[in-house]
Amino acid sequence: MTYIPKHFTLSEMTATNTALKNIPTEFSVICNLITLCEKVLDPIRNIYGSPIKVNSGYRCKAVNACIKGAEKSQHLYGQAADITCGSPELNKKLFDLFIAHKFSFDQLIDEKGYTWIHVSYSEGKNRNQVLHLK
């Protein structure tokens, strides 16, 4: 049976505020997005107990270039999401929950003083890397 995300939809995982089309064309990207929801986003949402907004999930090459994303960003493969709970204070609380509950992830990044959180998941290749970027 395939996992069906409880709190996140494909449309929010692929939303962009650019005028560019951002639809995954590779099945592996959709599988990665589902895995990200199953292993990371839905479980942390259940623990947190309140909505979590996805600012950026999957990014096609054009969208990634438009927003000046990293050339090899995990967003290109559906393995990453930038998320927020609405404020730096709430984002820090969420960040701390990832650590306290010993989540498996590839990267967990505090972006710009908890303005948002980047979290990625790479099946079988997670580094559990925690970063704080100014």
C-alpha positions in Angstrom: 0.0 0.0 0.0 1.2 3.5 -0.9 1.4 6.1 1.8 -1.0 9.0 1.5 0.1 12.2 3.2 -2.3 13.3 6.0 -1.4 17.0 6.3 0.3 17.9 3.0 -0.9 17.9 -0.6 1.0 17.6 -3.8 -0.2 21.1 -4.8 1.3 22.7 -1.7 4.5 20.7 -2.1 4.9 22.1 -5.6 3.5 25.6 -5.1 5.7 28.5 -6.3 5.2 32.3 -6.2 7.0 32.6 -9.5 4.9 32.7 -12.7 6.6 29.4 -13.8 5.0 26.0 -14.2 6.3 23.7 -11.4 4.9 20.3 -12.0 7.1 17.2 -11.4 7.6 15.2 -14.6 9.6 12.3 -13.1 7.8 9.7 -11.1 10.8 9.5 -8.7 10.2 13.1 -7.7 6.6 12.4 -6.7 7.9 9.3 -4.8 10.4 11.5 -3.0 7.8 14.0 -2.0 5.6 11.3 -0.6 8.5 9.8 1.3 9.4 13.3 2.7 5.8 13.7 3.9 5.7 10.1 5.3 9.0 10.2 7.1 9.4 13.8 8.2 6.5 16.3 7.5 3.5 14.3 8.7 5.2 12.9 11.8 6.6 16.3 12.9 3.1 17.9 12.2 1.5 15.3 14.5 4.0 16.0 17.3 3.8 19.8 16.8 0.0 19.7 16.9 -0.6 22.8 14.7 -0.4 23.6 11.0 3.0 23.9 9.3 3.2 25.8 6.1 5.4 24.7 3.2 7.1 27.8 1.7 8.9 25.7 -0.9 8.9 22.0 -1.7 9.7 20.7 -5.1 11.3 23.1 -7.5 11.8 22.4 -11.2 15.1 23.7 -12.7 13.5 26.9 -14.0 12.0 27.8 -10.6 15.1 26.9 -8.7 17.2 29.1 -11.1 14.6 31.9 -10.8 14.9 32.0 -7.0 18.7 31.5 -7.1 18.5 28.1 -5.4 21.6 25.9 -5.0 22.5 24.2 -8.3 22.3 20.7 -6.7 19.4 21.5 -4.3 17.5 18.6 -2.9 14.4 20.6 -3.8 15.0 19.7 -7.5 14.4 16.0 -6.5 11.5 16.4 -4.2 13.7 15.6 -1.2 13.4 19.0 0.7 10.9 21.5 2.0 11.3 24.9 3.5 8.7 25.2 6.2 7.4 27.7 8.8 5.0 27.8 11.7 4.5 31.6 11.3 7.2 33.2 13.5 10.9 32.7 14.4 9.9 31.7 17.9 7.5 29.0 16.7 10.0 27.8 14.0 12.7 27.4 16.7 10.2 25.3 18.8 9.6 23.1 15.7 13.3 22.9 15.0 14.0 21.8 18.6 11.2 19.1 18.2 13.1 17.6 15.3 16.2 17.2 17.5 14.4 16.1 20.7 12.5 13.3 18.8 15.6 12.1 17.1 14.2 12.4 13.5 16.2 10.9 10.7 16.8 13.6 8.1 19.5 14.6 5.7 19.7 18.2 6.6 17.9 20.4 9.1 18.7 24.0 8.6 17.8 27.1 10.7 17.6 29.7 7.9 18.3 33.3 8.9 17.5 33.2 12.7 14.6 30.7 12.3 12.9 32.8 9.6 12.1 29.4 8.1 13.4 25.8 8.4 14.8 23.7 5.6 14.4 20.0 6.1 15.4 17.2 3.7 15.2 13.5 3.6 17.1 11.1 1.4 16.2 7.5 1.8 19.2 5.5 2.9 21.6 8.5 2.6 20.6 10.7 5.6 23.5 12.6 7.2 21.5 14.1 10.1 23.3 17.3 9.5 22.1 20.3 11.6 23.1 23.8 10.4 22.4 27.4 11.4 22.7 29.9 8.6 22.7 33.6 9.1 
